[in-house]
Amino acid sequence: METRRTGPTGEVIDTARHRALGTASRASILELVRAAGGGLTIAEVGERTGLHPSTARSHLDRLVDAGLLVKARASGGQPGRPAWRYRVTTEEAPAPAPYRALAAALLDHLARLGRGDVRAEAVRAGHDWGRHLAAATRPGGNPADTLLAVLRGLGFNPGLHPTADGRTEIHLSTCPFLDLVGRNPDAICGLHVGVVRGALEQAGAPSNDAVLEPFGAPTACVVRLSLPPNAAPPA
């Protein structure tokens, strides 16, 4: 078992991170991703460094394993299975312990199943969770307010952004589940999609067209809703 060491001033040295940065290539890739703000794909890293895609992928995933990067699929609204996009992690407060424990237990359960569409299963589980959280939340003036309260309670620091076409975006500027995202990005992002849809449904709003776009903004993941920000639930 790897032991953690202390430096001369008493600080704890994270040996996994030090080893991940033990090559000039990985250190330069980390700086590239950090400078990009919105993250980079494997292909983009390959183009900027001249590395073969498989080599770039290996370096990027080593940085993910060390907790220096996080990856998620970001389609930019395009059809098809999107590429992984890598972004620098930030020092964020974790979600409340019960929520993190529940999310971690779900990931372990899905891993043991080893079959079916993991993302779809996570969305279904998140949907029930979102309904439960919304039911326990003081009703807002409209469904978007209820969803904001649920996301705020989970630690996402959400912000409402009305769009030019009269719809709604919610920007999640923190992700208190980043370490779990690193374990299974498809599952944990699917869980959050389900939470959004379940909370909206509990609040009386259409939910099936709600979309969560990882890295949809340079410094945030984006929840896209079809309802206007001041929409009241149907009578």
C-alpha positions, 0 to 999 in steps of 0.5 A, a space after each residue: 500500500 502506498 504511503 503518504 509522505 510529508 515534506 520539510 514544512 510538514 505538508 502532505 505530498 500527494 505522491 500520485 499527483 507528483 508521479 503523474 507530473 513526472 514527465 514533461 509531456 504530462 506537465 505540458 498537457 496539464 498546462 494546455 488544458 488549464 489554459 483552454 478554460 473549457 477543456 480539450 478533447 484527445 484530438 485537440 491535445 494531439 493537434 497541439 502537441 503532435 502526440 499520437 491520439 493513443 499517447 495523448 489519451 494515455 497521458 490524459 487518463 493518467 492525469 485523471 487518475 491522479 485527480 488533476 483532470 476530470 473528463 465528461 462527454 460534451 457533444 456541443 448539441 451535436 448528434 452521435 456519441 460525443 468525444 471525451 472532453 478533459 478539464 482541470 479540476 478545481 478545489 470545491 466543497 464536497 456535496 453533503 455526505 448523505 448525497 455523496 454516499 448515495 451517489 457512490 453506492 449507486 456507482 458501485 451497484 452499477 459496476 457490479 451489475 456489469 450489464 445494460 446501459 449504465 447511463 440509462 440506469 443512472 438516469 432512472 435512479 436519479 429521476 426518483 432521487 430528484 422527485 424525492 429531493 423536490 418533494 422535500 424542498 419548499 415549493 418555489 414560484 415556478 419549476 425552475 425555482 424548485 430545480 434551483 433549490 434542489 441543485 443548490 442543496 446538492 452543492 452545485 452553485 447553480 445560476 439561472 441564465 435566460 436565453 435569447 429564444 426565451 428558454 432557460 439555462 442553468 449553469 452549474 459552476 461547481 461540481 461537488 461530485 468530481 471525484 465520482 465523475 472520475 470513477 464513471 463519468 457516464 453514470 454520474 452525469 446520467 444520475 444528474 440528468 435524472 435528478 434534474 428531470 425528476 425535480 422538474 416533474 415533481 414541480 409540475 413541469 415537462 422534464 423529458 427534454 431537459 439536457 445536461 451538457 458537461 462543459 457546456 460553458 467555459 467554466 460550467 456545466 449547463 442544464 438546458 430547459 425548454 420552459 421559460 425561467 418564469 413559467 408557472 406549473 400547470 394548474 
